[in-house]
Amino acid sequence: MTLIAICCFSVIMAFATLFTKDTFYSALYMSITLITIAGMYALNNIQPVFVLITFIFVGAIGAVTVALAAMYRDPRPKLQIDFVWFIPAIITFAVIFNSIFGFNNIPSAFTNSEISVFVEEYVVFVLFFFSLAILLMLAVVKFVRREGV
Amino acid sequence: MMVYVVIVTSIAILLIGYIMAMSSKELIRLLISLELMFGAVFLALMPLFTVPNLTTSAFGIAVLTVFTSGGELMILIAAMVTFSKKFRSISTDDILVGGDRI
């Protein structure tokens, strides 16, 4: 159930990345999406990949992207969506969905025991990391707003 | 059930990244869309970890993916900064290929 909630949250954040007018906030939503993806690895007790994604991908490249988005911020942001592209995207989704679930028998081997072990051992560490990431993003938001005044 | 949810999420994020890349008018949004797509790739790797015999290989693929995608994005960032210094713009309308405007 937790995994489903995190998946829904990550898709919502990805849509927020797409629909946000301001590029800076789009980069922030993208970072949250990547952190939730890393969180799914942590939830399934795959700690090495969680560390790789959070520290290298979100920590380095995501932070550079947020900084660049703040630097090249458009004072008059506008929506950048071409709705015509939704049609081929939906068709592609249908084709991939059918090819994956129509012809293959995918095993579902995520177990609850691993999740419970994770919660007991790593919850403080993960909470600390998320707090640190939120603090960093808040600092960047504050900096950008101060520059904009 | 959980693996199915992860795969569907991965496909959804990948296609959102595609739509964003196709619609982007700025290079920054193109960069963000690429990162979304790589995030979807990471998510698609997760079912490999459910097979005990493939765990080591899956971790190797994950490490390769992280470093390859990281290098690719860094090159794009460097190209974007160079483009901005040269043309004083990050609009995709200003991109030229062989003297022709895209």
gemmi code that builds the backbone of each chain (N, CA, C; Angstrom):
import gemmi

chains = {
    "A": [
        ("MET", (0.834, -1.213, 0.000), (0.000, 0.000, 0.000), (0.869, 1.265, 0.000)),
        ("THR", (1.974, 1.213, 0.781), (2.879, 2.361, 0.832), (3.501, 2.597, -0.536)),
        ("LEU", (3.871, 1.494, -1.186), (4.504, 1.613, -2.507), (3.541, 2.236, -3.520)),
        ("ILE", (2.276, 1.838, -3.460), (1.282, 2.406, -4.384), (1.135, 3.910, -4.135)),
        ("ALA", (1.122, 4.295, -2.856), (0.998, 5.718, -2.524), (2.199, 6.501, -3.052)),
        ("ILE", (3.400, 5.928, -2.882), (4.610, 6.623, -3.365), (4.595, 6.713, -4.891)),
        ("CYS", (4.146, 5.641, -5.565), (4.060, 5.658, -7.030), (3.107, 6.757, -7.496)),
        ("CYS", (1.928, 6.836, -6.862), (0.960, 7.875, -7.232), (1.565, 9.262, -7.006)),
        ("PHE", (2.249, 9.425, -5.884), (2.852, 10.721, -5.575), (3.900, 11.095, -6.629)),
        ("SER", (4.709, 10.112, -7.045), (5.753, 10.416, -8.033), (5.143, 10.792, -9.380)),
        ("VAL", (4.053, 10.119, -9.767), (3.398, 10.474, -11.041), (2.777, 11.871, -10.948)),
        ("ILE", (2.191, 12.188, -9.787), (1.611, 13.534, -9.605), (2.711, 14.598, -9.710)),
        ("MET", (3.859, 14.317, -9.093), (4.973, 15.269, -9.146), (5.504, 15.405, -10.583)),
        ("ALA", (5.500, 14.287, -11.331), (5.939, 14.351, -12.731), (4.973, 15.210, -13.546)),
        ("PHE", (3.665, 15.072, -13.287), (2.687, 15.926, -13.970), (2.876, 17.385, -13.559)),
        ("ALA", (3.199, 17.612, -12.281), (3.451, 18.991, -11.832), (4.662, 19.568, -12.559)),
        ("THR", (5.687, 18.727, -12.785), (6.852, 19.169, -13.557), (6.437, 19.614, -14.954)),
        ("LEU", (5.514, 18.863, -15.533), (5.076, 19.161, -16.903), (4.209, 20.418, -16.958)),
        ("PHE", (3.309, 20.575, -15.990), (2.312, 21.641, -16.076), (2.738, 22.941, -15.405)),
        ("THR", (3.856, 22.956, -14.698), (4.279, 24.195, -14.059), (4.822, 25.174, -15.101)),
        ("LYS", (4.410, 26.429, -14.980), (4.891, 27.433, -15.935), (6.344, 27.803, -15.650)),
        ("ASP", (6.659, 27.977, -14.380), (7.991, 28.439, -13.995), (8.994, 27.278, -14.061)),
        ("THR", (10.073, 27.486, -14.793), (11.069, 26.426, -14.959), (11.750, 26.062, -13.645)),
        ("PHE", (11.926, 27.057, -12.779), (12.583, 26.798, -11.502), (11.774, 25.799, -10.662)),
        ("TYR", (10.465, 26.046, -10.560), (9.634, 25.115, -9.792), (9.502, 23.779, -10.513)),
        ("SER", (9.587, 23.810, -11.833), (9.577, 22.566, -12.593), (10.784, 21.694, -12.209)),
        ("ALA", (11.963, 22.341, -12.061), (13.162, 21.602, -11.649), (13.018, 21.056, -10.232)),
        ("LEU", (12.366, 21.838, -9.366), (12.151, 21.360, -7.993), (11.225, 20.140, -7.977)),
        ("TYR", (10.138, 20.206, -8.752), (9.223, 19.061, -8.820), (9.930, 17.830, -9.409)),
        ("MET", (10.816, 18.078, -10.384), (11.572, 16.967, -10.962), (12.460, 16.312, -9.894)),
        ("SER", (13.082, 17.143, -9.041), (13.923, 16.594, -7.971), (13.089, 15.763, -7.000)),
        ("ILE", (11.885, 16.249, -6.697), (11.015, 15.486, -5.787), (10.628, 14.150, -6.425)),
        ("THR", (10.359, 14.174, -7.745), (10.036, 12.922, -8.447), (11.180, 11.920, -8.329)),
        ("LEU", (12.408, 12.401, -8.555), (13.564, 11.494, -8.480), (13.785, 10.998, -7.048)),
        ("ILE", (13.546, 11.854, -6.073), (13.707, 11.417, -4.678), (12.666, 10.348, -4.334)),
        ("THR", (11.456, 10.502, -4.841), (10.448, 9.472, -4.565), (10.796, 8.152, -5.259)),
        ("ILE", (11.405, 8.257, -6.462), (11.852, 7.026, -7.142), (12.926, 6.335, -6.305)),
        ("ALA", (13.858, 7.136, -5.779), (14.879, 6.554, -4.897), (14.234, 6.003, -3.635)),
        ("GLY", (13.184, 6.670, -3.167), (12.475, 6.194, -1.979), (11.852, 4.831, -2.184)),
        ("MET", (11.428, 4.552, -3.413), (10.865, 3.221, -3.692), (11.928, 2.146, -3.539)),
        ("TYR", (13.150, 2.458, -3.967), (14.253, 1.505, -3.768), (14.513, 1.306, -2.285)),
        ("ALA", (14.501, 2.414, -1.523), (14.741, 2.309, -0.082), (13.647, 1.496, 0.583)),
        ("LEU", (12.421, 1.684, 0.113), (11.296, 0.964, 0.704), (11.424, -0.537, 0.497)),
        ("ASN", (12.032, -0.943, -0.608), (12.205, -2.361, -0.881), (13.571, -2.883, -0.435)),
        ("ASN", (14.223, -2.111, 0.413), (15.483, -2.521, 1.032), (16.617, -2.720, 0.030)),
        ("ILE", (16.610, -1.934, -1.045), (17.717, -1.971, -2.010), (18.529, -0.704, -1.750)),
        ("GLN", (19.275, -0.714, -0.672), (19.928, 0.509, -0.197), (21.019, 1.046, -1.132)),
        ("PRO", (21.852, 0.206, -1.760), (22.922, 0.766, -2.607), (22.401, 1.625, -3.746)),
        ("VAL", (21.321, 1.193, -4.388), (20.776, 1.969, -5.501), (20.132, 3.252, -4.976)),
        ("PHE", (19.511, 3.157, -3.807), (18.933, 4.357, -3.171), (20.024, 5.411, -2.962)),
        ("VAL", (21.169, 4.971, -2.453), (22.271, 5.908, -2.198), (22.806, 6.477, -3.511)),
        ("LEU", (22.955, 5.611, -4.522), (23.462, 6.076, -5.824), (22.559, 7.149, -6.415)),
        ("ILE", (21.250, 6.883, -6.430), (20.320, 7.829, -7.064), (20.270, 9.127, -6.279)),
        ("THR", (20.166, 9.031, -4.955), (19.984, 10.252, -4.168), (21.250, 11.101, -4.157)),
        ("PHE", (22.393, 10.490, -3.936), (23.604, 11.291, -3.773), (24.171, 11.746, -5.114)),
        ("ILE", (24.189, 10.875, -6.112), (24.800, 11.245, -7.396), (23.779, 11.933, -8.290)),
        ("PHE", (22.627, 11.292, -8.465), (21.682, 11.813, -9.455), (20.939, 13.042, -8.937)),
        ("VAL", (20.309, 12.910, -7.787), (19.565, 14.055, -7.251), (20.521, 15.054, -6.607)),
        ("GLY", (21.476, 14.547, -5.825), (22.373, 15.424, -5.074), (23.273, 16.255, -5.955)),
        ("ALA", (23.792, 15.683, -7.023), (24.717, 16.430, -7.881), (23.997, 17.035, -9.085)),
        ("ILE", (23.464, 16.175, -9.943), (22.901, 16.669, -11.198), (21.594, 17.422, -10.966)),
        ("GLY", (20.756, 16.905, -10.059), (19.505, 17.594, -9.746), (19.753, 18.976, -9.176)),
        ("ALA", (20.749, 19.079, -8.291), (21.063, 20.388, -7.690), (21.585, 21.356, -8.751)),
        ("VAL", (22.412, 20.862, -9.673), (22.919, 21.720, -10.759), (21.765, 22.195, -11.645)),
        ("THR", (20.826, 21.288, -11.911), (19.673, 21.661, -12.741), (18.828, 22.736, -12.056)),
        ("VAL", (18.600, 22.559, -10.748), (17.820, 23.567, -10.010), (18.553, 24.912, -10.036)),
        ("ALA", (19.873, 24.876, -9.860), (20.652, 26.116, -9.875), (20.593, 26.777, -11.249)),
        ("LEU", (20.712, 25.975, -12.309), (20.627, 26.525, -13.672), (19.245, 27.103, -13.954)),
        ("ALA", (18.213, 26.395, -13.493), (16.850, 26.882, -13.696), (16.633, 28.200, -12.970)),
        ("ALA", (17.256, 28.325, -11.800), (17.149, 29.597, -11.066), (17.905, 30.704, -11.794)),
        ("MET", (19.039, 30.338, -12.399), (19.882, 31.327, -13.075), (19.216, 31.837, -14.360)),
        ("TYR", (18.642, 30.921, -15.123), (18.021, 31.299, -16.404), (16.506, 31.456, -16.263)),
        ("ARG", (16.071, 31.904, -15.117), (14.634, 31.962, -14.868), (13.974, 33.039, -15.732)),
        ("ASP", (12.856, 32.651, -16.353), (12.121, 33.600, -17.196), (11.248, 34.484, -16.306)),
        ("PRO", (11.365, 35.818, -16.409), (10.523, 36.677, -15.564), (9.035, 36.571, -15.898)),
        ("ARG", (8.736, 36.209, -17.139), (7.325, 36.026, -17.523), (7.132, 34.591, -18.000)),
        ("PRO", (6.975, 33.649, -17.048), (6.879, 32.238, -17.451), (5.560, 31.941, -18.159)),
        ("LYS", (5.623, 31.022, -19.085), (4.392, 30.631, -19.793), (4.359, 29.112, -19.934)),
        ("LEU", (3.154, 28.607, -20.095), (2.955, 27.159, -20.189), (3.598, 26.625, -21.469)),
        ("GLN", (4.407, 25.571, -21.321), (5.100, 25.015, -22.498), (4.633, 23.576, -22.729)),
        ("ILE", (3.403, 23.451, -23.147), (2.869, 22.111, -23.439), (2.200, 22.129, -24.796)),
        ("ASP", (2.579, 21.167, -25.620), (1.903, 20.980, -26.897), (0.963, 19.786, -26.705)),
        ("PHE", (-0.331, 20.078, -26.574), (-1.280, 19.027, -26.204), (-1.454, 17.971, -27.295)),
        ("VAL", (-1.022, 18.274, -28.512), (-1.131, 17.291, -29.597), (-0.280, 16.053, -29.284)),
        ("TRP", (0.829, 16.262, -28.550), (1.721, 15.145, -28.249), (1.133, 14.157, -27.253)),
        ("PHE", (0.008, 14.527, -26.625), (-0.642, 13.583, -25.705), (-1.201, 12.374, -26.466)),
        ("ILE", (-1.606, 12.601, -27.717), (-2.217, 11.499, -28.486), (-1.202, 10.376, -28.763)),
        ("PRO", (-0.021, 10.686, -29.386), (0.955, 9.589, -29.561), (1.454, 9.020, -28.242)),
        ("ALA", (1.508, 9.875, -27.184), (1.967, 9.360, -25.885), (0.982, 8.332, -25.333)),
        ("ILE", (-0.318, 8.613, -25.469), (-1.325, 7.662, -24.965), (-1.293, 6.373, -25.780)),
        ("ILE", (-1.108, 6.511, -27.118), (-1.016, 5.311, -27.963), (0.209, 4.484, -27.572)),
        ("THR", (1.343, 5.175, -27.344), (2.565, 4.472, -26.927), (2.359, 3.762, -25.590)),
        ("PHE", (1.688, 4.456, -24.662), (1.406, 3.849, -23.357), (0.590, 2.567, -23.529)),
        ("ALA", (-0.420, 2.633, -24.398), (-1.275, 1.464, -24.615), (-0.485, 0.306, -25.221)),
        ("VAL", (0.388, 0.622, -26.196), (1.173, -0.431, -26.855), (2.135, -1.089, -25.855)),
        ("ILE", (2.854, -0.253, -25.077), (3.809, -0.808, -24.100), (3.072, -1.609, -23.036)),
        ("PHE", (1.960, -1.060, -22.558), (1.174, -1.737, -21.522), (0.717, -3.102, -22.025)),
        ("ASN", (0.235, -3.145, -23.268), (-0.259, -4.404, -23.822), (0.882, -5.399, -24.024)),
        ("SER", (2.037, -4.899, -24.514), (3.147, -5.809, -24.783), (3.741, -6.374, -23.487)),
        ("ILE", (3.736, -5.579, -22.432), (4.308, -6.063, -21.165), (3.345, -7.004, -20.457)),
        ("PHE", (2.089, -6.601, -20.356), (1.151, -7.373, -19.547), (0.388, -8.424, -20.351)),
        ("GLY", (0.462, -8.340, -21.677), (-0.241, -9.323, -22.481), (0.551, -10.567, -22.775)),
        ("PHE", (1.873, -10.433, -22.832), (2.676, -11.576, -23.268), (3.623, -12.118, -22.197)),
        ("ASN", (3.861, -11.356, -21.148), (4.809, -11.813, -20.128), (4.114, -12.048, -18.798)),
        ("ASN", (4.641, -13.025, -18.082), (4.141, -13.285, -16.737), (5.155, -12.725, -15.751)),
        ("ILE", (4.881, -11.533, -15.268), (5.848, -10.857, -14.406), (5.694, -11.341, -12.966)),
        ("PRO", (6.801, -11.768, -12.326), (6.683, -12.199, -10.928), (6.533, -10.998, -10.003)),
        ("SER", (5.751, -11.181, -8.977), (5.633, -10.122, -7.964), (6.266, -10.637, -6.682)),
        ("ALA", (7.522, -10.261, -6.486), (8.302, -10.856, -5.401), (8.671, -9.877, -4.296)),
        ("PHE", (8.071, -8.678, -4.320), (8.341, -7.769, -3.206), (7.661, -8.313, -1.954)),
        ("THR", (8.417, -8.444, -0.890), (7.854, -9.046, 0.319), (7.692, -8.003, 1.413)),
        ("ASN", (6.744, -8.249, 2.276), (6.505, -7.318, 3.374), (7.583, -7.401, 4.443)),
        ("SER", (8.242, -8.560, 4.566), (9.244, -8.721, 5.617), (10.408, -7.749, 5.404)),
        ("GLU", (10.815, -7.573, 4.137), (11.909, -6.645, 3.863), (11.529, -5.228, 4.235)),
        ("ILE", (10.276, -4.883, 3.954), (9.823, -3.532, 4.289), (9.849, -3.322, 5.796)),
        ("SER", (9.424, -4.326, 6.558), (9.420, -4.156, 8.003), (10.838, -4.034, 8.550)),
        ("VAL", (11.785, -4.803, 7.987), (13.181, -4.692, 8.412), (13.709, -3.296, 8.106)),
        ("PHE", (13.345, -2.813, 6.915), (13.783, -1.468, 6.533), (13.263, -0.414, 7.510)),
        ("VAL", (11.990, -0.518, 7.826), (11.401, 0.487, 8.711), (12.085, 0.486, 10.069)),
        ("GLU", (12.442, -0.683, 10.564), (13.084, -0.750, 11.873), (14.488, -0.157, 11.841)),
        ("GLU", (15.252, -0.429, 10.785), (16.673, -0.113, 10.807), (17.028, 1.247, 10.194)),
        ("TYR", (16.278, 1.678, 9.190), (16.736, 2.823, 8.412), (15.818, 4.039, 8.456)),
        ("VAL", (14.782, 3.971, 9.230), (13.790, 5.051, 9.158), (14.387, 6.384, 9.605)),
        ("VAL", (15.245, 6.373, 10.615), (15.843, 7.621, 11.092), (16.768, 8.208, 10.023)),
        ("PHE", (17.548, 7.314, 9.392), (18.458, 7.757, 8.346), (17.699, 8.391, 7.187)),
        ("VAL", (16.627, 7.728, 6.745), (15.863, 8.238, 5.606), (15.166, 9.546, 5.979)),
        ("LEU", (14.624, 9.608, 7.189), (13.993, 10.861, 7.635), (15.006, 12.001, 7.649)),
        ("PHE", (16.208, 11.694, 8.124), (17.258, 12.711, 8.159), (17.594, 13.180, 6.747)),
        ("PHE", (17.688, 12.240, 5.819), (18.046, 12.606, 4.453), (16.964, 13.461, 3.803)),
        ("PHE", (15.705, 13.069, 3.983), (14.620, 13.845, 3.392), (14.576, 15.246, 4.003)),
        ("SER", (14.824, 15.340, 5.308), (14.836, 16.656, 5.960), (15.937, 17.522, 5.371)),
        ("LEU", (17.091, 16.911, 5.140), (18.220, 17.655, 4.569), (17.907, 18.139, 3.161)),
        ("ALA", (17.297, 17.261, 2.363), (16.955, 17.638, 0.984), (15.931, 18.773, 0.976)),
        ("ILE", (14.925, 18.692, 1.843), (13.905, 19.749, 1.903), (14.531, 21.057, 2.359)),
        ("LEU", (15.446, 20.969, 3.329), (16.119, 22.175, 3.823), (16.926, 22.846, 2.717)),
        ("LEU", (17.635, 22.037, 1.920), (18.422, 22.583, 0.810), (17.516, 23.274, -0.207)),
        ("MET", (16.400, 22.612, -0.540), (15.493, 23.199, -1.533), (14.859, 24.483, -1.002)),
        ("LEU", (14.497, 24.507, 0.278), (13.928, 25.723, 0.861), (14.939, 26.870, 0.823)),
        ("ALA", (16.219, 26.526, 1.064), (17.255, 27.557, 1.016), (17.364, 28.144, -0.389)),
        ("VAL", (17.276, 27.276, -1.408), (17.358, 27.757, -2.795), (16.153, 28.623, -3.135)),
        ("VAL", (14.951, 28.192, -2.708), (13.738, 28.970, -2.971), (13.843, 30.346, -2.334)),
        ("LYS", (14.326, 30.385, -1.093), (14.460, 31.656, -0.387), (15.453, 32.564, -1.109)),
        ("PHE", (16.548, 31.982, -1.565), (17.565, 32.746, -2.279), (16.995, 33.355, -3.553)),
        ("VAL", (16.270, 32.542, -4.317), (15.708, 33.026, -5.589), (14.683, 34.116, -5.341)),
        ("ARG", (13.846, 33.941, -4.340), (12.818, 34.954, -4.055), (13.463, 36.264, -3.623)),
        ("ARG", (14.549, 36.184, -2.860), (15.242, 37.386, -2.410), (15.865, 38.122, -3.600)),
        ("GLU", (16.379, 37.311, -4.560), (16.969, 37.924, -5.744), (15.912, 38.591, -6.612)),
        ("GLY", (14.709, 38.031, -6.609), (13.647, 38.547, -7.460), (13.072, 39.858, -6.985)),
        ("VAL", (13.215, 40.156, -5.673), (12.624, 41.389, -5.115), (13.403, 42.613, -5.576)),
    ],
    "B": [
        ("MET", (1.824, -7.964, -7.917), (0.998, -6.747, -7.940), (1.871, -5.496, -7.836)),
        ("MET", (2.835, -5.531, -6.881), (3.676, -4.361, -6.665), (4.575, -4.092, -7.873)),
        ("VAL", (5.060, -5.177, -8.496), (5.916, -5.020, -9.673), (5.140, -4.372, -10.812)),
        ("TYR", (3.870, -4.759, -10.953), (3.025, -4.169, -11.985), (2.872, -2.662, -11.754)),
        ("VAL", (2.652, -2.289, -10.499), (2.481, -0.865, -10.171), (3.746, -0.090, -10.517)),
        ("VAL", (4.901, -0.674, -10.189), (6.176, -0.002, -10.463), (6.376, 0.182, -11.968)),
        ("ILE", (6.048, -0.846, -12.746), (6.241, -0.757, -14.202), (5.300, 0.282, -14.819)),
        ("VAL", (4.051, 0.279, -14.379), (3.094, 1.268, -14.908), (3.555, 2.691, -14.556)),
        ("THR", (4.030, 2.869, -13.318), (4.547, 4.189, -12.920), (5.717, 4.598, -13.798)),
        ("SER", (6.594, 3.635, -14.065), (7.765, 3.910, -14.899), (7.352, 4.352, -16.300)),
        ("ILE", (6.392, 3.641, -16.890), (5.936, 4.007, -18.240), (5.310, 5.396, -18.221)),
        ("ALA", (4.510, 5.679, -17.182), (3.839, 6.983, -17.106), (4.860, 8.116, -17.013)),
        ("ILE", (5.866, 7.949, -16.151), (6.871, 9.013, -15.994), (7.670, 9.177, -17.291)),
        ("LEU", (7.984, 8.052, -17.945), (8.723, 8.113, -19.211), (7.950, 8.915, -20.258)),
        ("LEU", (6.649, 8.660, -20.363), (5.865, 9.357, -21.375), (5.657, 10.827, -21.013)),
        ("ILE", (5.554, 11.130, -19.728), (5.495, 12.542, -19.322), (6.789, 13.242, -19.736)),
        ("GLY", (7.921, 12.547, -19.549), (9.205, 13.100, -19.992), (9.241, 13.318, -21.492)),
        ("TYR", (8.677, 12.360, -22.253), (8.629, 12.509, -23.714), (7.814, 13.733, -24.105)),
        ("ILE", (6.624, 13.869, -23.520), (5.756, 15.015, -23.862), (6.464, 16.324, -23.540)),
        ("MET", (7.140, 16.345, -22.384), (7.832, 17.567, -21.974), (8.977, 17.894, -22.939)),
        ("ALA", (9.703, 16.863, -23.375), (10.812, 17.093, -24.305), (10.296, 17.622, -25.641)),
        ("MET", (9.174, 17.063, -26.108), (8.621, 17.494, -27.400), (8.063, 18.910, -27.341)),
        ("SER", (7.547, 19.297, -26.170), (6.892, 20.606, -26.057), (7.822, 21.710, -25.593)),
        ("SER", (9.049, 21.376, -25.203), (9.882, 22.377, -24.526), (10.351, 23.457, -25.492)),
        ("LYS", (10.309, 24.692, -24.991), (10.806, 25.828, -25.761), (12.151, 26.314, -25.210)),
        ("GLU", (12.561, 25.783, -24.073), (13.827, 26.192, -23.467), (14.692, 24.953, -23.252)),
        ("LEU", (16.004, 25.164, -23.268), (16.919, 24.035, -23.080), (16.846, 23.486, -21.655)),
        ("ILE", (16.515, 24.360, -20.688), (16.419, 23.902, -19.298), (15.319, 22.848, -19.157)),
        ("ARG", (14.181, 23.114, -19.803), (13.076, 22.151, -19.715), (13.436, 20.853, -20.431)),
        ("LEU", (14.239, 20.968, -21.481), (14.718, 19.760, -22.156), (15.575, 18.923, -21.210)),
        ("LEU", (16.439, 19.612, -20.445), (17.285, 18.932, -19.465), (16.433, 18.257, -18.383)),
        ("ILE", (15.421, 18.977, -17.908), (14.540, 18.420, -16.874), (13.804, 17.187, -17.408)),
        ("SER", (13.356, 17.268, -18.668), (12.635, 16.123, -19.239), (13.549, 14.914, -19.374)),
        ("LEU", (14.813, 15.151, -19.731), (15.759, 14.029, -19.822), (15.967, 13.379, -18.457)),
        ("GLU", (16.056, 14.205, -17.428), (16.238, 13.642, -16.082), (15.021, 12.827, -15.663)),
        ("LEU", (13.832, 13.306, -16.056), (12.618, 12.519, -15.770), (12.676, 11.162, -16.466)),
        ("MET", (13.134, 11.170, -17.719), (13.211, 9.914, -18.461), (14.211, 8.954, -17.809)),
        ("PHE", (15.352, 9.485, -17.372), (16.321, 8.618, -16.696), (15.757, 8.100, -15.366)),
        ("GLY", (14.970, 8.925, -14.705), (14.304, 8.453, -13.482), (13.381, 7.280, -13.785)),
        ("ALA", (12.676, 7.367, -14.911), (11.810, 6.260, -15.318), (12.624, 4.999, -15.607)),
        ("VAL", (13.808, 5.194, -16.182), (14.676, 4.035, -16.450), (15.100, 3.379, -15.140)),
        ("PHE", (15.455, 4.196, -14.145), (15.827, 3.632, -12.842), (14.674, 2.828, -12.243)),
        ("LEU", (13.477, 3.371, -12.409), (12.311, 2.685, -11.863), (12.057, 1.367, -12.595)),
        ("ALA", (12.307, 1.366, -13.911), (12.104, 0.147, -14.695), (13.104, -0.942, -14.317)),
        ("LEU", (14.235, -0.544, -13.717), (15.236, -1.537, -13.307), (14.815, -2.285, -12.044)),
        ("MET", (13.890, -1.710, -11.290), (13.561, -2.284, -9.986), (13.066, -3.746, -10.043)),
        ("PRO", (12.237, -4.132, -11.026), (11.813, -5.532, -11.065), (12.961, -6.522, -11.212)),
        ("LEU", (14.095, -6.092, -11.776), (15.235, -7.009, -11.875), (15.726, -7.439, -10.496)),
        ("PHE", (15.564, -6.574, -9.516), (16.025, -6.896, -8.164), (15.130, -7.918, -7.476)),
        ("THR", (13.979, -8.209, -8.073), (13.093, -9.193, -7.455), (13.516, -10.629, -7.761)),
        ("VAL", (14.377, -10.801, -8.777), (14.863, -12.136, -9.126), (16.209, -12.354, -8.429)),
        ("PRO", (16.309, -13.316, -7.507), (17.539, -13.459, -6.711), (18.801, -13.654, -7.544)),
        ("ASN", (18.707, -14.421, -8.644), (19.902, -14.673, -9.456), (20.377, -13.444, -10.227)),
        ("LEU", (19.504, -12.475, -10.381), (19.843, -11.304, -11.195), (20.218, -10.077, -10.357)),
        ("THR", (20.264, -10.239, -9.047), (20.472, -9.065, -8.192), (21.809, -8.381, -8.476)),
        ("THR", (22.869, -9.173, -8.582), (24.200, -8.598, -8.833), (24.244, -7.917, -10.199)),
        ("SER", (23.698, -8.603, -11.207), (23.667, -7.992, -12.545), (22.841, -6.724, -12.550)),
        ("ALA", (21.718, -6.750, -11.831), (20.858, -5.567, -11.781), (21.593, -4.396, -11.132)),
        ("PHE", (22.346, -4.686, -10.092), (23.090, -3.606, -9.445), (24.156, -3.052, -10.394)),
        ("GLY", (24.817, -3.952, -11.137), (25.804, -3.500, -12.129), (25.165, -2.615, -13.183)),
        ("ILE", (23.987, -3.019, -13.668), (23.281, -2.210, -14.667), (22.886, -0.857, -14.079)),
        ("ALA", (22.463, -0.872, -12.815), (22.072, 0.392, -12.168), (23.259, 1.346, -12.053)),
        ("VAL", (24.420, 0.807, -11.656), (25.618, 1.658, -11.536), (25.991, 2.236, -12.899)),
        ("LEU", (25.980, 1.362, -13.917), (26.300, 1.836, -15.275), (25.315, 2.916, -15.720)),
        ("THR", (24.029, 2.690, -15.442), (23.009, 3.659, -15.857), (23.211, 4.998, -15.165)),
        ("VAL", (23.504, 4.951, -13.861), (23.696, 6.202, -13.123), (24.859, 6.996, -13.709)),
        ("PHE", (25.983, 6.332, -13.928), (27.159, 7.072, -14.392), (27.025, 7.497, -15.852)),
        ("THR", (26.426, 6.643, -16.684), (26.242, 7.015, -18.089), (25.276, 8.188, -18.228)),
        ("SER", (24.147, 8.077, -17.545), (23.167, 9.169, -17.633), (23.718, 10.441, -17.004)),
        ("GLY", (24.453, 10.291, -15.900), (25.067, 11.465, -15.268), (26.038, 12.162, -16.205)),
        ("GLY", (26.874, 11.382, -16.883), (27.813, 11.956, -17.841), (27.103, 12.640, -18.989)),
        ("GLU", (26.044, 11.991, -19.474), (25.289, 12.565, -20.592), (24.644, 13.887, -20.197)),
        ("LEU", (24.067, 13.924, -19.009), (23.429, 15.159, -18.558), (24.454, 16.259, -18.317)),
        ("MET", (25.618, 15.890, -17.800), (26.657, 16.900, -17.585), (27.122, 17.499, -18.913)),
        ("ILE", (27.219, 16.654, -19.947), (27.593, 17.161, -21.275), (26.523, 18.114, -21.795)),
        ("LEU", (25.252, 17.765, -21.581), (24.164, 18.648, -22.007), (24.208, 19.969, -21.256)),
        ("ILE", (24.506, 19.901, -19.954), (24.599, 21.128, -19.163), (25.737, 22.009, -19.692)),
        ("ALA", (26.887, 21.391, -19.981), (28.022, 22.155, -20.514), (27.673, 22.769, -21.869)),
        ("ALA", (26.990, 21.990, -22.718), (26.582, 22.508, -24.032), (25.607, 23.664, -23.874)),
        ("MET", (24.713, 23.550, -22.895), (23.722, 24.601, -22.672), (24.385, 25.903, -22.216)),
        ("VAL", (25.352, 25.788, -21.310), (26.060, 26.977, -20.828), (26.842, 27.622, -21.968)),
        ("THR", (27.499, 26.797, -22.786), (28.236, 27.328, -23.936), (27.296, 28.021, -24.916)),
        ("PHE", (26.152, 27.386, -25.172), (25.137, 27.956, -26.071), (24.643, 29.297, -25.548)),
        ("SER", (24.425, 29.339, -24.240), (23.936, 30.578, -23.621), (24.974, 31.694, -23.736)),
        ("LYS", (26.255, 31.351, -23.551), (27.302, 32.370, -23.656), (27.425, 32.897, -25.088)),
        ("LYS", (27.199, 32.013, -26.051), (27.384, 32.399, -27.449), (26.190, 33.175, -27.984)),
        ("PHE", (24.980, 32.695, -27.693), (23.784, 33.299, -28.298), (22.987, 34.168, -27.339)),
        ("ARG", (23.409, 34.241, -26.068), (22.676, 35.014, -25.050), (21.218, 34.563, -24.971)),
        ("SER", (20.986, 33.272, -25.127), (19.620, 32.748, -25.098), (19.675, 31.259, -24.791)),
        ("ILE", (18.589, 30.734, -24.233), (18.504, 29.282, -24.058), (17.271, 28.738, -24.765)),
        ("SER", (16.745, 29.530, -25.678), (15.549, 29.107, -26.417), (15.920, 28.056, -27.466)),
        ("THR", (15.082, 27.061, -27.608), (15.349, 26.034, -28.622), (15.159, 26.578, -30.037)),
        ("ASP", (14.466, 27.724, -30.155), (14.281, 28.328, -31.491), (15.594, 28.851, -32.063)),
        ("ASP", (16.556, 29.109, -31.196), (17.835, 29.662, -31.664), (18.852, 28.585, -32.047)),
        ("ILE", (18.476, 27.325, -31.910), (19.421, 26.252, -32.224), (19.578, 26.132, -33.742)),
        ("LEU", (20.813, 26.107, -34.176), (21.105, 25.991, -35.602), (21.795, 24.663, -35.878)),
        ("VAL", (21.435, 24.042, -36.999), (22.129, 22.823, -37.430), (22.591, 23.030, -38.857)),
        ("GLY", (23.897, 23.068, -39.069), (24.433, 23.232, -40.412), (23.992, 24.540, -41.052)),
        ("GLY", (23.801, 25.566, -40.238), (23.399, 26.854, -40.778), (21.898, 27.007, -40.929)),
        ("ASP", (21.151, 25.933, -40.757), (19.692, 26.010, -40.865), (19.085, 26.105, -39.480)),
        ("ARG", (18.004, 26.838, -39.419), (17.289, 26.940, -38.159), (16.321, 25.768, -38.033)),
        ("ILE", (16.294, 25.129, -36.836), (15.406, 23.976, -36.655), (13.958, 24.457, -36.546)),
    ],
}
model = gemmi.Model(1)
for chain_id, residues in chains.items():
    chain = gemmi.Chain(chain_id)
    for i, (resn, *xyz) in enumerate(residues, 1):
        res = gemmi.Residue()
        res.name, res.seqid = resn, gemmi.SeqId(i, " ")
        for name, pos in zip(("N", "CA", "C"), xyz):
            atom = gemmi.Atom()
            atom.name, atom.element = name, gemmi.Element(name[0])
            atom.pos, atom.b_iso = gemmi.Position(*pos), 0.0
            res.add_atom(atom)
        chain.add_residue(res)
    model.add_chain(chain)
structure = gemmi.Structure()
structure.add_model(model)
structure.setup_entities()
